[in-house]
Amino acid sequence: MHPFLAHSPLPERRRRWLGVAVICLAQLLVVLDASIMNVAMPSVQRALHISEPTRQWGVTSYMLAFGALLLLGGRVADHTGRRRAFVVGLAGFAVCSTVGGLAVNGPMFFAMRAGQGASAALLAPAALALLSTAFSDPADRAKAFGCYGAVFGAGSAAGLIAGGALTALASWRWCMFIAAPFALCAALAALRVLDESRTDGARRYDLPGALTAALGLGSLVYGVSAAQEHGWNSAWAWGSFAAALILLVLFVRLQLCGSDPLLPPRVLADRRRVAGMLAVGLGGLAVTGIFLLLSYYLQRDLGMSALATGVSSLPYSAGMAVAAALGGRLLPRTGPLPLITGGLAVAALGVLLLARVGGEGDYLTAVLPGLLVLSAGVGAMFSAASATALDRVEERDSGTAGAVLNSFSEIAGALGSAILATLVTAAGTGPAAAVRGYRTAFVFSAVVLVVGAGAVAVLLRERRTAE
């Protein structure tokens, strides 16, 4: 073995906590890069001459690749070695970040964003598995997961602020470059401080399932943007939707008939679990794209700088953290029904408040009230829905259920971003048309949230009656 790969002579306890620091750094990169381009996209669009209908791929390509490949990434990490998968994922992240920062056109940039998402789909489940096996002492294990959760919660806000600061003070390209040195340092440190672990048994990967899911979801998202760019009656749009339908039906068939599917049907056999995942998915579909639209509105229509736009998201992040904590405490007393349905309804109200935006407005009156109400609803809903989705899961399916929940959130967010961007583009060109498009998109999001609240109420009430 190369001397560098040998374990460090550091005391075992210290080495494990250094491993936690490495894992948290990697998780920060994953979460941060999911949001860092939201603020930078107006600058990216101008620099690379990206069209209005396709600009959302700067965000959705990352989320789509991450969500579609997450289940496969977890399976690969379990069987080939979690530390190995972690290091390979970090290396891939560094390469894609560097090449993406050097992009000369939109397709090259979008491809590297998708590469970042694919790398994240490999390293994220490996990081979580390494963290769970690092400590045997319950107190230390709880502290380690507390650190991991804190990084996860702060990453999105940090991404928006970092995106604004780097774009304003340097260039949007540094929003890509910045991840590379941190990813490489984390990969090198992982070889020194993390132990290898893997699952025994035959290596079975549902590659057909992963391929049909990724291509089917990609075709669906592309169809939405193609419909706006080429027209709803165009061969591009209908061809993409037809391909998506065929591929996704094939994916379902593979999961029902396969011997080792990515998504075992039994995971979705519980109504409560389906209700929780549906809430997270519809919440992601309705809310994720809002921040990309607000970035354009604040910079183009209100004249705010990229840095100020990033800082403007802090009230939402703080409100969501407080609401999530309160929701977690109330859940044992109230049960999931009032928190999930009420949270979705409150979030819908927040989005309707955002629909008041106008060309003559300002951040304090047109945006901030809606963000605060939205954060309260999303925070309460997300904590209760996540706990409900992972409740009563068999031990053998615990990792799969968590990956499915994350996949639902990422994929729905990618699809929602594409739909909202299409609604804005359909309103026409010019500042006044853009504002009309924002309002239409926000109303659509509110409708999705209200429908989600009704669907979750039906699922949870039927389950409680059956019991």
C-alpha positions as CSV (number, residue, x, y, z in Angstrom):
1,M,0.0,0.0,0.0
2,H,1.2,3.5,-0.8
3,P,2.4,5.3,2.4
4,F,-0.2,8.1,1.8
5,L,-3.0,5.6,1.9
6,A,-2.0,4.1,5.2
7,H,-4.0,5.1,8.2
8,S,-2.9,8.2,10.1
9,P,-1.0,7.7,13.4
10,L,-3.5,10.1,15.0
11,P,-5.5,8.7,18.0
12,E,-8.5,6.7,16.9
13,R,-11.1,9.1,18.4
14,R,-9.5,12.1,16.8
15,R,-9.2,10.4,13.5
16,R,-12.9,9.5,13.5
17,W,-13.9,13.1,14.2
18,L,-11.6,14.3,11.4
19,G,-13.5,11.8,9.3
20,V,-16.8,13.5,10.3
21,A,-15.3,16.9,9.3
22,V,-14.4,15.4,5.9
23,I,-17.9,13.9,5.4
24,C,-19.5,17.2,6.4
25,L,-17.4,19.2,4.0
26,A,-18.4,16.8,1.2
27,Q,-22.1,17.2,2.1
28,L,-21.7,20.9,2.2
29,L,-20.5,20.8,-1.4
30,V,-23.5,18.7,-2.5
31,V,-26.1,21.0,-0.9
32,L,-24.3,24.2,-1.7
33,D,-24.0,23.4,-5.4
34,A,-27.7,22.7,-5.6
35,S,-28.4,26.4,-4.9
36,I,-25.3,28.3,-5.8
37,M,-26.2,28.8,-9.4
38,N,-29.6,30.3,-8.7
39,V,-28.2,33.7,-8.1
40,A,-25.5,33.4,-10.7
41,M,-27.7,32.3,-13.6
42,P,-28.5,35.8,-14.9
43,S,-24.8,36.3,-15.4
44,V,-24.2,32.8,-16.9
45,Q,-27.1,33.4,-19.3
46,R,-25.6,36.6,-20.6
47,A,-22.0,35.3,-20.8
48,L,-22.9,32.0,-22.6
49,H,-25.8,33.4,-24.7
50,I,-28.3,30.9,-23.3
51,S,-31.8,31.3,-24.5
52,E,-34.7,32.0,-22.2
53,P,-36.4,28.6,-22.6
54,T,-33.3,26.7,-21.8
55,R,-31.8,28.8,-19.0
56,Q,-33.4,26.6,-16.3
57,W,-31.1,23.7,-17.2
58,G,-28.4,25.4,-15.3
59,V,-30.3,24.4,-12.2
60,T,-32.4,21.4,-13.3
61,S,-29.6,19.4,-14.9
62,Y,-27.8,19.1,-11.5
63,M,-31.0,18.2,-9.6
64,L,-32.2,15.8,-12.3
65,A,-28.9,13.8,-12.5
66,F,-28.6,13.8,-8.7
67,G,-32.2,12.6,-8.0
68,A,-32.4,10.0,-10.9
69,L,-29.0,8.4,-10.0
70,L,-29.2,8.5,-6.2
71,L,-30.6,5.0,-5.7
72,L,-28.0,3.5,-8.0
73,G,-25.3,5.5,-6.3
74,G,-26.2,4.1,-3.0
75,R,-26.2,0.5,-4.3
76,V,-22.8,1.0,-6.0
77,A,-21.3,2.5,-2.8
78,D,-22.6,-0.4,-0.6
79,H,-21.1,-3.1,-2.8
80,T,-17.9,-1.6,-4.2
81,G,-16.8,0.2,-1.0
82,R,-18.2,3.3,0.5
83,R,-14.9,5.1,1.0
84,R,-14.0,4.3,-2.6
85,A,-17.3,5.6,-3.9
86,F,-16.9,8.7,-1.7
87,V,-13.5,9.5,-3.1
88,V,-14.5,8.8,-6.7
89,G,-17.5,11.0,-6.3
90,L,-15.4,13.8,-4.9
91,A,-12.9,13.5,-7.8
92,G,-15.7,13.6,-10.4
93,F,-17.2,16.6,-8.6
94,A,-13.8,18.4,-8.8
95,V,-13.3,17.6,-12.5
96,C,-16.8,18.7,-13.5
97,S,-16.6,21.9,-11.5
98,T,-13.3,22.8,-13.2
99,V,-14.5,22.1,-16.7
100,G,-17.9,23.7,-16.0
101,G,-16.1,26.9,-14.9
102,L,-14.3,26.9,-18.3
103,A,-17.5,26.4,-20.3
104,V,-17.8,28.3,-23.6
105,N,-21.4,27.6,-24.3
106,G,-24.7,26.5,-22.7
107,P,-24.6,22.7,-23.6
108,M,-21.1,22.4,-22.2
109,F,-22.1,24.2,-19.0
110,F,-25.3,22.1,-18.6
111,A,-23.4,18.8,-19.2
112,M,-20.9,19.7,-16.4
113,R,-23.8,20.6,-14.0
114,A,-25.3,17.2,-14.8
115,G,-21.8,15.7,-14.1
116,Q,-21.7,17.4,-10.7
117,G,-25.2,15.9,-9.9
118,A,-24.1,12.4,-11.0
119,S,-21.0,12.7,-8.8
120,A,-23.1,13.9,-5.9
121,A,-25.4,10.9,-6.4
122,L,-22.4,8.6,-5.8
123,L,-20.8,10.4,-2.9
124,A,-23.9,11.5,-0.9
125,P,-25.2,8.1,0.1
126,A,-21.6,6.9,0.7
127,A,-21.1,9.8,3.0
128,L,-24.2,9.0,5.0
129,A,-23.3,5.3,5.3
130,L,-19.7,6.1,6.4
131,L,-21.0,8.4,9.0
132,S,-23.4,5.8,10.4
133,T,-20.6,3.2,10.7
134,A,-18.0,5.5,12.2
135,F,-19.2,5.4,15.8
136,S,-20.5,2.7,18.0
137,D,-21.1,5.0,21.0
138,P,-24.7,6.4,20.8
139,A,-23.7,9.8,22.2
140,D,-20.9,10.3,19.7
141,R,-23.1,9.0,16.9
142,A,-25.8,11.5,17.8
143,K,-23.3,14.4,17.9
144,A,-21.9,13.3,14.5
145,F,-25.4,13.3,12.9
146,G,-26.1,16.6,14.5
147,C,-23.1,18.1,12.8
148,Y,-24.2,16.5,9.5
149,G,-27.7,17.9,9.9
150,A,-26.5,21.4,10.7
151,V,-24.4,21.4,7.5
152,F,-27.3,20.1,5.5
153,G,-29.6,22.9,6.8
154,A,-27.0,25.7,6.3
155,G,-25.8,24.5,2.9
156,S,-28.7,25.9,0.8
157,A,-28.4,29.4,2.3
158,A,-24.7,29.3,2.1
159,G,-25.0,28.5,-1.6
160,L,-27.2,31.4,-2.4
161,I,-24.9,33.8,-0.5
162,A,-21.8,32.4,-2.0
163,G,-23.3,32.5,-5.5
164,G,-24.1,36.2,-5.0
165,A,-20.7,37.1,-3.5
166,L,-18.6,35.3,-6.1
167,T,-20.7,36.6,-9.0
168,A,-20.5,40.2,-7.7
169,L,-16.9,40.2,-6.6
170,A,-15.3,37.9,-9.1
171,S,-17.2,36.0,-11.8
172,W,-19.9,33.4,-12.1
173,R,-17.2,31.0,-13.2
174,W,-15.9,31.0,-9.6
175,C,-19.3,29.5,-8.6
176,M,-18.0,26.4,-10.4
177,F,-14.3,26.6,-9.7
178,I,-14.7,27.1,-5.9
179,A,-15.8,23.5,-5.4
180,A,-12.8,21.9,-7.0
181,P,-10.1,22.5,-4.4
182,F,-12.4,21.6,-1.5
183,A,-13.5,18.4,-3.2
184,L,-9.9,17.4,-3.9
185,C,-8.8,18.1,-0.3
186,A,-11.7,16.1,1.0
187,A,-10.9,13.2,-1.2
188,L,-7.2,13.1,-0.2
189,A,-8.2,13.5,3.5
190,A,-10.7,10.7,3.2
191,L,-8.0,8.2,2.1
192,R,-6.3,9.0,5.4
193,V,-9.0,9.2,8.0
194,L,-11.9,7.1,6.8
195,D,-12.2,3.3,7.0
196,E,-13.4,1.3,4.1
197,S,-16.7,-0.6,4.5
198,R,-19.0,-2.5,2.1
199,T,-22.0,-4.8,2.1
200,D,-21.4,-8.5,1.7
201,G,-23.3,-10.5,-1.0
202,A,-23.7,-10.5,-4.7
203,R,-23.2,-7.3,-6.6
204,R,-26.5,-6.6,-8.3
205,Y,-27.1,-3.3,-9.9
206,D,-30.4,-2.5,-11.6
207,L,-28.7,-0.7,-14.5
208,P,-31.7,-1.0,-16.8
209,G,-33.9,0.6,-14.1
210,A,-31.4,3.4,-13.5
211,L,-31.1,4.1,-17.2
212,T,-34.8,4.1,-18.0
213,A,-35.5,6.3,-15.0
214,A,-32.8,8.9,-15.9
215,L,-33.7,9.0,-19.6
216,G,-37.4,9.1,-18.9
217,L,-37.2,11.9,-16.4
218,G,-34.8,13.8,-18.6
219,S,-37.2,13.5,-21.6
220,L,-40.0,14.7,-19.4
221,V,-38.1,17.8,-18.3
222,Y,-36.8,18.5,-21.8
223,G,-40.3,18.2,-23.2
224,V,-41.5,21.0,-21.0
225,S,-38.7,23.4,-22.2
226,A,-39.0,22.2,-25.8
227,A,-42.7,22.9,-25.8
228,Q,-42.0,26.6,-25.1
229,E,-39.0,26.8,-27.4
230,H,-40.6,25.0,-30.4
231,G,-44.3,25.1,-29.6
232,W,-46.6,22.7,-27.9
233,N,-47.6,21.1,-31.2
234,S,-44.0,20.6,-32.3
235,A,-42.4,17.2,-32.9
236,W,-39.7,18.0,-30.3
237,A,-42.3,18.4,-27.5
238,W,-44.6,15.5,-28.4
239,G,-41.6,13.3,-29.2
240,S,-40.1,14.0,-25.8
241,F,-43.3,13.4,-23.9
242,A,-43.9,10.2,-25.8
243,A,-40.4,9.0,-25.0
244,A,-40.8,9.9,-21.4
245,L,-44.0,8.0,-21.1
246,I,-42.6,4.9,-22.7
247,L,-39.4,5.0,-20.6
248,L,-41.2,5.6,-17.3
249,V,-43.7,2.8,-18.0
250,L,-40.8,0.5,-18.7
251,F,-39.1,1.6,-15.5
252,V,-42.3,0.7,-13.5
253,R,-42.5,-2.7,-15.2
254,L,-38.8,-3.4,-14.4
255,Q,-39.3,-2.5,-10.7
256,L,-42.4,-4.7,-10.5
257,C,-40.8,-7.7,-12.2
258,G,-37.1,-7.4,-11.4
259,S,-35.4,-9.6,-8.9
260,D,-33.4,-6.8,-7.3
261,P,-35.1,-3.5,-8.3
262,L,-33.8,0.0,-7.4
263,L,-37.2,0.8,-6.0
264,P,-38.8,-2.2,-4.3
265,P,-42.6,-1.9,-4.6
266,R,-43.0,-2.7,-0.9
267,V,-41.4,0.6,0.0
268,L,-44.4,2.4,-1.4
269,A,-47.0,0.0,0.0
270,D,-47.8,2.1,3.1
271,R,-50.3,5.0,2.8
272,R,-48.5,7.1,5.4
273,R,-45.2,6.7,3.6
274,V,-46.7,7.6,0.3
275,A,-48.4,10.7,1.9
276,G,-45.1,11.9,3.3
277,M,-43.2,11.4,0.0
278,L,-46.0,13.0,-2.0
279,A,-45.9,16.1,0.2
280,V,-42.1,16.4,-0.1
281,G,-42.3,15.9,-3.9
282,L,-45.1,18.4,-4.5
283,G,-43.4,20.8,-2.2
284,G,-40.2,20.5,-4.2
285,L,-42.1,20.9,-7.5
286,A,-43.9,24.0,-6.3
287,V,-41.2,25.8,-4.4
288,T,-37.7,24.9,-5.8
289,G,-38.1,27.0,-9.0
290,I,-39.4,30.0,-7.1
291,F,-35.9,31.0,-6.0
292,L,-34.5,31.0,-9.6
293,L,-37.4,33.3,-10.6
294,L,-36.9,35.5,-7.6
295,S,-33.2,35.8,-8.5
296,Y,-34.1,37.1,-12.0
297,Y,-36.8,39.4,-10.5
298,L,-34.6,40.9,-7.9
299,Q,-31.7,41.5,-10.2
300,R,-33.4,42.4,-13.5
301,D,-36.6,44.2,-12.3
302,L,-35.6,45.6,-8.9
303,G,-31.9,46.3,-9.8
304,M,-30.4,44.5,-6.8
305,S,-26.9,43.2,-7.0
306,A,-26.0,39.5,-7.1
307,L,-24.6,39.7,-3.5
308,A,-27.7,41.5,-2.2
309,T,-29.9,38.9,-3.9
310,G,-28.0,36.1,-2.2
311,V,-28.3,37.8,1.2
312,S,-32.1,38.4,0.7
313,S,-32.7,34.6,1.1
314,L,-31.5,34.5,4.7
315,P,-34.9,35.3,6.2
316,Y,-36.3,32.3,4.4
317,S,-33.6,30.0,5.6
318,A,-33.9,31.2,9.2
319,G,-37.7,30.9,9.1
320,M,-37.6,27.4,7.7
321,A,-35.1,26.2,10.3
322,V,-37.3,27.6,13.1
323,A,-40.5,26.1,11.7
324,A,-38.8,22.7,11.1
325,A,-37.6,22.6,14.7
326,L,-41.1,23.5,16.0
327,G,-42.7,21.0,13.6
328,G,-40.5,18.2,14.9
329,R,-41.5,18.9,18.5
330,L,-45.2,19.1,17.7
331,L,-45.3,16.0,15.6
332,P,-45.6,13.5,18.5
333,R,-48.5,15.5,19.9
334,T,-50.5,16.4,16.8
335,G,-49.6,13.6,14.4
336,P,-48.6,14.3,10.8
337,L,-52.0,15.3,9.3
338,P,-52.3,18.9,10.6
339,L,-48.6,19.7,10.2
340,I,-48.3,18.4,6.6
341,T,-51.6,19.7,5.3
342,G,-51.4,22.9,7.3
343,G,-47.8,23.5,6.2
344,L,-48.8,23.0,2.5
345,A,-51.7,25.5,2.9
346,V,-49.5,28.1,4.7
347,A,-46.9,27.7,2.0
348,A,-49.6,28.3,-0.7
349,L,-50.5,31.5,1.1
350,G,-46.9,32.6,1.1
351,V,-46.6,31.9,-2.7
352,L,-49.8,33.9,-3.3
353,L,-48.2,36.8,-1.4
354,L,-45.2,36.6,-3.8
355,A,-47.6,36.8,-6.7
356,R,-48.1,40.5,-5.8
357,V,-44.7,41.3,-7.3
358,G,-44.6,44.2,-9.7
359,G,-42.1,46.3,-11.6
360,E,-42.6,49.2,-9.1
361,G,-42.3,47.1,-6.0
362,D,-39.4,46.6,-3.5
363,Y,-38.0,43.7,-1.6
364,L,-39.4,44.6,1.8
365,T,-43.0,44.9,0.7
366,A,-43.3,42.6,-2.4
367,V,-41.0,39.7,-1.5
368,L,-40.1,39.5,2.2
369,P,-43.6,38.9,3.6
370,G,-44.2,36.1,1.2
371,L,-40.8,34.5,1.9
372,L,-41.5,34.5,5.7
373,V,-44.9,32.9,5.3
374,L,-43.6,30.4,2.8
375,S,-40.7,29.4,5.1
376,A,-43.1,28.7,8.0
377,G,-45.2,26.4,5.9
378,V,-42.4,24.6,4.1
379,G,-40.4,24.1,7.3
380,A,-43.3,22.6,9.3
381,M,-44.4,20.4,6.3
382,F,-40.9,19.1,5.5
383,S,-40.0,18.0,9.0
384,A,-43.3,16.2,9.5
385,A,-43.5,14.7,6.0
386,S,-39.9,13.4,6.1
387,A,-40.5,11.7,9.5
388,T,-43.8,10.2,8.2
389,A,-42.2,9.0,5.0
390,L,-39.5,7.1,6.9
391,D,-41.7,5.8,9.7
392,R,-42.3,2.1,10.0
393,V,-39.7,1.2,7.4
394,E,-38.2,-2.2,7.6
395,E,-34.5,-2.2,8.5
396,R,-33.6,-3.7,5.2
397,D,-35.3,-0.9,3.4
398,S,-34.2,2.1,5.6
399,G,-31.5,3.2,3.2
400,T,-33.7,2.8,0.2
401,A,-36.5,4.7,1.7
402,G,-34.2,7.6,2.5
403,A,-32.8,7.6,-1.0
404,V,-36.3,7.5,-2.5
405,L,-37.4,10.5,-0.4
406,N,-34.4,12.5,-1.5
407,S,-34.9,11.4,-5.1
408,F,-38.5,12.6,-5.0
409,S,-37.5,16.0,-3.8
410,E,-34.7,16.5,-6.3
411,I,-36.6,15.2,-9.4
412,A,-39.8,17.1,-8.5
413,G,-37.7,20.2,-8.0
414,A,-36.1,19.8,-11.4
415,L,-39.5,19.3,-13.1
416,G,-41.0,22.2,-11.2
417,S,-38.2,24.6,-12.2
418,A,-38.7,23.7,-15.8
419,I,-42.4,24.3,-15.6
420,L,-42.2,27.6,-13.8
421,A,-39.5,28.8,-16.2
422,T,-41.7,27.9,-19.1
423,L,-44.7,29.8,-17.7
424,V,-42.5,32.9,-17.4
425,T,-41.1,32.6,-20.9
426,A,-44.6,32.1,-22.3
427,A,-45.7,35.5,-21.0
428,G,-43.5,37.2,-23.6
429,T,-40.5,39.5,-23.6
430,G,-39.9,42.7,-21.8
431,P,-40.0,43.7,-18.1
432,A,-43.8,43.9,-18.0
433,A,-44.3,40.5,-19.6
434,A,-41.7,39.0,-17.2
435,V,-43.6,40.3,-14.2
436,R,-46.9,38.8,-15.6
437,G,-45.0,35.5,-16.0
438,Y,-43.7,35.5,-12.5
439,R,-47.3,36.0,-11.2
440,T,-48.6,33.2,-13.3
441,A,-45.9,30.9,-12.1
442,F,-46.5,31.7,-8.5
443,V,-50.2,31.1,-8.8
444,F,-49.5,27.7,-10.4
445,S,-47.2,26.8,-7.5
446,A,-49.9,27.8,-5.0
447,V,-52.4,25.6,-6.8
448,V,-50.0,22.6,-6.7
449,L,-49.5,23.2,-2.9
450,V,-53.3,23.3,-2.3
451,V,-53.9,20.1,-4.3
452,G,-51.1,18.5,-2.4
453,A,-52.7,19.4,0.9
454,G,-55.9,17.8,-0.2
455,A,-54.3,14.6,-1.5
456,V,-52.3,14.2,1.7
457,A,-55.4,14.7,3.8
458,V,-57.2,12.0,1.9
459,L,-54.3,9.5,2.3
460,L,-53.7,10.1,6.0
461,R,-57.4,10.1,6.9
462,E,-58.1,6.9,5.0
463,R,-55.2,5.2,6.8
464,R,-56.3,6.3,10.2
465,T,-59.9,5.1,9.5
466,A,-58.5,1.7,8.4
467,E,-56.7,1.3,11.6
